[in-house]
Amino acid sequence: MTRPLALFTREREAWAQGISPVAGLDEAGRGPLAGPVVASAVIFPCERPIPNLRDSKQLTPRMREAVFDAIQASGALVGIGIADVMEIDRLNILGATKLAWGRAVAALGQVPALVLVDGNVRAPLSVPQVTLVKGDQHCASIAAASVVAKVTRDRLMVELDLHEPRYGFARHKGYATPQHLAALRRWGPTPAHRRAFLPPGIPSLPGR
């Protein structure tokens, strides 16, 4: 198991150079057929021993919820940015992801001195940034951002399921499972579906 404080290496290096605050940035929901892309930015004021903190994909839903609560209770600053389905269709998923990144950093309410971005694509930010491939596995702030983004998006999809119960959004969260594809073929897309992501043979929505 990764030691929680070992994940703070990147932040510790920045703090030692007088660079603070340092934000981690990640998103959830780039691949699903439906629902928004959700980004999160997290600033830890100092090292915090968050149990089980790691990449959200390595956690069960129950563990993610517990880590989410621990992050919120730790005193960390958390910003969340969302780009909706219309923005995804208009900008493509990368453009919408960048839009969500910017909104998440703005929602922090504090301008970071450095942003650590998961992956190899730079965010459209005017502050210094460093991209880290697999940063959600090796950097505390990015791992925390991945958990916050994933939990927030999953909750939105559960809420959507209340309005569109035929599609199973609460279970697959909009990903292309056999159940989701079968529902799409039977009932067609909803306004929550991404036009550009629809499989062949599924008609798009009028006006989109």
N, C-alpha and C positions, 0 to 999 in steps of 0.2 A: 504494500500500500504506500502511496506517495505521502511523505511527511508533510503536513499542512504548511509549516513554515518554510520548507525547502522551496515551495512554489514562489516565494517572495524574492528570489534572486534578482530578477530584473528590476523590481521596484527598489530593492535595497541598493543596487548599483546606482540608480538615478538619485535616490535620496542622498547617497554619499557625496554626490557631485552638487548637492544643493538644488536639485531639480524636484520640485514638488508644487502642486499635487500631480500624481501620476494616475491616469485613467486607463482601464482596460476596456476594449470595445469588441463586441461580437454580436452576432445576430442568429435568429432561428427562423426557419420557414422559407428557405430559398428554393426547395425542391418540390413542395406539395402542389397539387392541382388546384387547391382552393385556399382561401384565407389570406391574411396579410403577411408581410414579412416584418418581424419585430426585432429591433436592435436594442441593446442595452449598453450603457457605459457605467463603470463602477470605479470609485475612488476609495481606496483604503487609506485612512490617515496614518496608519502605521501597521506593523505586522499583526495579524489577527489569526489565532488558531481556529479556523472554521473546520470542524470535523467533516471528513469526506469531501472536502472541496476538490473538485476536479472537473474535467470536461463533462458537460451535461450528458453527452451520449454514453458515458461510462456509468451513469447512475440510473437506478430504477426510478419510476415516477414518484414513489414514496420518498426515496432518498433525496430526489431533487427538491421536493417540497420542504423537507427538513433543512437542506442546505440553503434554500431560498429564505426561509425564516431566520436562519442563523446569520445570513448576510445582512438582512434588514435590521436585526438586533445588534449588529456589531458596531454600529456607528458609521458604517460606510455610506458615502453619497451614491445614490443610484439614480440614473437617468434612463428613461425608456422612450424610444422613438418608433413610430409605426408608419409604414407605407401601405396603403390599402390596395385592394384588387384593381381598382381603376388606375391607380398610379403605376402598378406593376404592368398593366396592359399598355399604358402610355409610354413608360420610360424603359421598359424591359426590366428583368429581375435585377440585373446589376445596377442599373440606374436607380431603381426603387430602393435597393439595399443601401446605396450611398445616401439617398435621401433620408432613410431611417437612421443611418449612422449619425448624420448631422443633427437630426432631431434629438437623438439620445444624448449626445454630448451637450447640446443646448439645454436640455432638461436637467442637467446636473445642477444648474444654478451657480456654478463656479467654473471659471475657465481653467482647464488643466494646463500645466506647463509642458506635459508630454502625454501623448496618447499611444498606447500599445495596441495595435490592431491585429486581430487574428487573420492569418492568411498572408497573401502576397500582393494584395491590392490596396493602394493607399486611399484613405478617406478624403473627401473634399473639405478639409479643415484648414484653418489659417494658423493652427498651432503646430509645433513640432510633433512628428509621429514616427513610429518605428513599426514596420510590419514583421510579424513573427509567424512563420509557417508552423502549424500545430501549436500555436500559442495557448490554445485552450487546454492543452495537456501539460504545459510547462510554466505557466505564468498565473499567479493567483488572481490578479485583477481581471484578466481575460477569462479565466475559468469561471469566476463569479459572474461576469457579464453573460457568459454562455448559459449559465443556470437561470439567471433572471429572465433572459430573453425566452428561453425554452418554456419555463413555467408560465410566464405571462401569455405567450402565444397559445399554449395548451389550454389555458383557462378561457381564452377567447373562443377557441374551437368548441369547447364544451358548451359555452353559452350559445354559440351558433347552432349547435345540435338541438337546442330547445326550440329553435325556430324552424329548423329543417331536419326533423328526426329521421327521415327516410334514408339519409345518406350515410349515417354512422360516423359523423364528424367527431363525436366524443371518443370513439375508439381509435380511428386511424389518423385523426388530426389533419385530414385533407390529403394525405399521401395516397399514392396510386395502388391501394390494395385491391385484391380481386372483388371484395365486397363493394368498394367505392366505384370501381369501374363498372360493375354490374348495375349499380344504382344509376350511374350516369347514362348507360345505354337504355335503361328502362324509362327514366323520368327526364333525362336531359339535364343541362347545366342550370345552376341557380345563379343569381347575381353575385354570390360569393365565390364562384369559380373563375379562374384566370383564363381568359380567352386563348392566350398564346400557349397555354399548357394543355389544352383539351386534346385527348387522343384522336386519331383519325376516325372519321365516321360519326363523331359527336358534333351536332350543329352548334354554332355559336349563338349568342343571345342577340336579339335585335338591337341595333344601334351600337354594338361593340365589336 
